Amino acid sequence: MKVTAVHEPPVYYDLSGSIERGVEIIGRAAAGGSKLVVFPEAWFPGYVDFVWALTPTHDEDGDYAAIYKRLWDNASDLTTNVLAPIQEAARENHIVVVLGIQEKSGGTLYNTGVVIDADGTILNIHRKLMPTNAERTVWGFGDGSSLRVVDSAVGRIGVLLCWENYMPMARMALYAQNMEILCAPTAYNEEVWHVTMQHIGMEGGCIVVGVNGCVRFDNLPADLPGREDMIEWGEWVSPGNASIIAPGGRVLAGPAQKTQGLIEAEVDLSSVAERRRLFDVAGHYACPDVFTLKVDTRRKEPVLFT
């Protein structure tokens, strides 16, 4: 089975343009034989790179407020059919799609991962549990209700977003649900990320698809507020970081950086069970006589109406 990691830029902070490009990419991946395509963190319509370049203020004008407004206007309201073109592309191409989106709900933005099955059905919507550092100036928090592994046309899929993959208990919660494929959209460019992907492939005995957005400075719109503050980063706003890992940690593709395109590999789902014969972290190697993990899967709302 072929899987694809999308190592290409979105139409930066343009949701309709990014969806159109996403539909084209899905078709291209499927035409190449892929059965699963994974987009980077917040790819629809782009990661919050500005939180690492600009200083947040209380002002209602200035670059920070202006770029936030553009992001808000181009975020996805999942109470609408905003993802319908992506769902239709999944259905038409008989391919499972994992998206990283900027979700808006109420008055808050969330870093959200969406799993769409090959028939176009949305299987899970997962909000990142804990935004990282400066991301907390933009994104709200998720909860355990979406920390789920779902059955799909290509196997049992789980999603952890960026540094959620460094949370041992979050990983264990998915391992315990017999996860066969971990999709790990990220914005982290450091070399250690690739090592993390290999570690998870070994620890979880699962297939891992990790992918970061690959964005050049000239991919940013000329009128983007705060654009000039990102010039010091050089040619690459994000050099990307993509790899596909077999159960046990063997590298099948990548690590790719500073190259825009589709990163692809053939994976063998049967190798999951073969690997877990040696080490099943949530099974015969779990030591439940010593360790117990409690996961609260309730949806957390700030106001309860009874």
Residue pairs with C-beta under 8 A, 6 or more apart in sequence:
1 35
1 36
1 154
1 266
1 267
1 268
1 269
2 32
2 33
2 34
2 35
2 264
2 265
2 266
2 267
3 34
3 35
3 36
3 37
3 38
3 154
3 181
3 207
3 209
3 244
3 264
3 265
3 267
4 29
4 32
4 34
4 36
4 37
4 38
4 262
4 263
4 264
5 37
5 38
5 209
5 210
5 211
5 242
5 243
5 244
5 253
5 254
5 262
5 263
5 264
6 25
6 29
6 37
6 38
6 39
6 40
6 43
6 211
6 262
7 40
7 211
7 212
7 214
7 240
7 242
7 256
7 259
7 260
7 261
7 262
7 263
8 21
8 25
8 214
8 260
8 261
8 262
9 46
9 213
9 214
9 215
9 216
9 219
9 260
10 17
10 18
10 21
10 22
10 43
10 44
10 45
10 46
10 213
10 215
11 17
11 18
11 20
11 21
11 45
12 18
12 45
12 46
12 215
12 219
12 220
12 221
12 224
13 45
13 46
13 67
13 70
13 71
13 74
13 221
13 224
14 45
14 74
14 221
15 44
15 45
15 74
15 75
15 76
15 82
17 45
18 43
18 44
18 45
18 46
18 74
19 44
19 82
19 83
19 85
19 86
20 85
22 39
22 43
22 44
22 85
22 86
22 89
22 99
23 85
23 86
23 88
23 89
25 37
25 39
25 262
26 37
26 86
26 89
26 90
26 93
26 95
26 97
27 89
27 92
27 93
28 262
29 37
29 93
29 95
29 262
29 264
30 37
30 93
30 94
30 95
31 93
32 262
32 264
34 95
34 264
35 94
35 95
35 96
35 118
35 153
35 154
36 95
36 96
36 97
36 98
36 154
36 181
36 209
37 95
37 96
37 97
37 98
38 98
38 183
38 185
38 209
38 211
39 97
39 98
39 99
39 100
39 185
39 211
40 47
40 100
40 185
40 186
40 187
40 211
40 212
40 213
40 214
41 47
41 100
41 111
41 113
41 161
41 162
41 185
41 186
41 187
41 212
41 213
42 48
42 100
42 101
42 102
42 111
42 185
42 187
42 213
43 99
43 100
43 101
43 185
43 213
44 76
44 99
44 100
44 101
44 102
45 71
45 74
45 75
45 102
46 71
46 102
46 213
46 215
47 187
47 213
47 215
47 238
48 71
48 102
48 135
48 138
48 139
49 187
49 215
49 230
49 237
49 238
50 63
50 64
50 67
50 225
50 226
50 229
50 230
51 134
51 135
51 137
51 138
52 134
53 226
53 229
53 230
53 233
54 63
54 64
54 67
54 226
54 229
55 64
56 64
56 137
57 64
57 65
59 65
63 225
63 226
63 229
64 225
64 226
66 225
66 226
67 224
67 225
67 226
68 138
70 224
70 225
71 102
71 109
71 138
72 104
72 109
74 102
75 101
75 102
75 103
75 104
75 109
76 82
76 83
76 101
76 102
76 103
76 104
76 112
77 103
77 104
77 105
78 103
78 105
78 112
78 125
79 105
83 99
83 101
83 114
83 116
83 122
86 97
86 99
86 116
87 116
87 120
87 121
87 122
88 120
89 95
89 97
90 96
90 97
90 116
90 117
90 118
90 119
90 120
91 118
91 119
91 120
94 118
94 153
95 118
96 115
96 116
96 117
96 118
96 152
96 153
96 154
96 157
97 115
97 116
98 113
98 114
98 115
98 116
98 157
98 159
98 183
98 185
98 209
99 113
99 114
99 116
100 111
100 112
100 113
100 161
100 185
101 112
101 113
101 114
102 109
102 110
102 111
102 112
103 109
103 110
103 111
103 112
103 125
103 127
104 110
108 139
108 140
109 138
109 139
109 140
110 127
110 128
110 139
110 140
110 142
111 127
111 128
111 131
111 135
111 139
111 161
111 162
112 125
112 126
112 127
112 128
112 142
113 124
113 125
113 126
113 128
113 159
113 161
113 183
113 185
114 122
114 124
114 125
114 126
115 122
115 123
115 124
115 126
115 150
115 152
115 157
115 159
115 183
116 122
116 123
117 123
117 152
117 153
118 152
118 153
118 154
119 153
123 150
123 151
123 152
123 157
124 146
124 148
124 150
124 159
125 146
126 142
126 146
126 147
126 148
126 159
126 161
127 140
127 141
127 142
127 143
127 146
128 139
128 141
128 142
128 161
128 162
128 164
129 141
129 142
129 143
129 144
129 147
129 164
129 167
129 170
130 141
130 142
130 163
130 164
130 167
131 138
131 139
131 140
131 141
132 162
132 163
143 296
143 298
143 299
143 300
144 173
144 295
144 296
144 297
144 298
145 297
145 298
145 299
145 300
147 170
147 173
147 174
147 295
147 297
148 158
148 177
148 297
149 156
149 157
149 158
149 174
149 177
149 178
149 179
150 156
150 157
150 158
154 181
154 269
155 180
155 181
155 207
155 269
155 272
156 177
156 178
156 179
156 180
156 181
157 179
157 180
157 181
157 182
157 183
158 174
158 177
158 179
158 181
158 182
158 183
159 182
159 183
159 184
159 185
160 167
160 170
160 171
160 174
160 182
160 183
160 184
161 184
161 185
161 186
162 184
162 185
162 186
162 187
162 188
163 186
163 188
164 170
165 171
165 182
165 184
165 186
165 196
165 197
165 200
165 210
166 196
169 293
169 295
171 200
171 203
171 204
172 281
172 282
172 293
173 293
173 295
174 182
174 204
175 203
175 204
175 206
175 281
175 282
176 282
176 293
178 282
179 204
179 206
180 206
180 207
180 269
180 272
181 206
181 207
181 208
181 209
181 267
181 269
182 200
182 204
182 206
182 207
182 208
182 209
183 209
184 197
184 200
184 208
184 209
184 210
184 211
185 210
185 211
185 212
186 193
186 210
186 211
186 212
186 241
187 212
187 213
187 238
188 212
188 241
189 212
189 238
189 239
189 240
189 241
189 257
190 241
191 255
193 210
193 212
193 241
193 255
194 210
194 241
194 243
194 254
194 255
196 210
197 208
197 210
197 243
197 245
198 208
198 243
198 245
198 249
198 251
199 249
200 206
200 208
200 245
201 207
201 208
201 245
201 246
201 247
201 248
201 249
201 250
202 248
202 249
202 279
203 279
203 281
204 247
204 281
205 247
205 248
205 272
205 275
205 276
205 278
205 279
205 280
205 281
206 247
206 272
207 244
207 245
207 246
207 247
207 267
207 269
207 271
207 272
208 243
208 244
208 245
209 244
209 245
210 241
210 242
210 243
210 244
210 245
211 240
211 241
211 242
211 263
212 238
212 240
212 241
212 242
213 238
213 240
214 236
214 238
214 239
214 240
214 242
214 256
214 257
214 258
214 259
214 260
215 236
215 237
215 238
215 240
216 235
216 236
216 237
216 260
217 230
217 231
217 233
217 234
217 235
217 236
217 237
219 237
220 227
220 230
220 237
221 227
230 237
236 258
239 257
239 258
240 256
240 257
240 258
240 259
240 260
241 255
241 256
241 257
242 253
242 254
242 255
242 256
242 257
242 263
243 251
243 253
243 254
243 255
243 256
243 263
244 251
244 252
244 253
244 254
244 263
244 264
244 265
244 267
245 251
245 252
246 252
246 267
246 268
246 271
247 271
247 272
247 274
247 275
247 276
248 271
248 275
252 265
252 266
252 267
253 263
253 264
253 265
254 263
256 263
276 283
279 285
280 286
